[in-house]
Amino acid sequence: MRHLWPLPFLLIPACATFPALDGTISDAARQAPYPTLTQLPSLPPVSAAEDADLQARIAALQARADQLRQIDIGALQ
């Protein structure tokens, strides 16, 4: 009996009606050319101070990750 609980969730979507998708695109849209792709503007260069800040944040996050990896999860339960 406990294995039957997902059955209603599987059967309810089977009763839904789906809209007809055929014929929803006009002929003009089918004949339209693909849009022209443009290149994104380049990002401004990173200054030395910003780079140092990012490196410090990376080091702090890696140190915290190392601390979290050392926690014995089994002992917490």
N, C-alpha and C positions, 0 to 999 in steps of 0.2 A: 504494500500500500504506500509506503514512503517513497517509492520510486515513481509513483504516478503524479506527484505534485506538479511537474513541468508540463503535463499533458494539456491542461487548459491554455497555458501560454503558447503552446504550439498550434492549437486548433483555432483560437480566436482570430489570428491574422488570416487564416484560410477563408474566413467568412467576409473579408473586406472586398469591396469592389474597387478596382483600379481604373483610373481614367484612360481613355483611349489616347495613345500617343502618336498613332499613325496620322499623317496629314496635318500635324500641328506646325510644321515648318513650311513657310510659303515658298513658291518657286523663285521669287526674287531673292530670298535669303539663300536658297540653294545655289543660285548663280553668282552670288556676291563673291568678290575676291577675298582672299585671306587678308587680315589686317597687317599693316606694315609694322614690323618689330623695330623698336629703337633701343639703343644701348642706355643703360642706367648711368646717371652721372657718377663719377668716381668719388669715393669718400675722401674727406680731407686727411692729410697726413697726421699721424699721431705724434704728439710732442714727447720729449724725453720724460717730462714730469708725469704725463698721463701713462706712459709706458711703465714707469717705475711704480705708479699706483696700482696698475693692473697686475704687475708681477708680484707685488706685495699681497694683493688680494688672493691671487692664485696660490701663493705659498701658504697663506693663512687657511684657505679652504682645504688644501691638501693636508695640512697638519691636523685640521679638525676631522677630516675623513680618516686619517690614520688612527686618531683617538677612538673614533666610532668603531673602527674595525677591530680594535682590541677588546671591546666590551663582550663579555660572555652572555649571550642572549638567554641561554638556558638557565643561568643563575637569576635572571630577572623574573622568571615565571614562577 
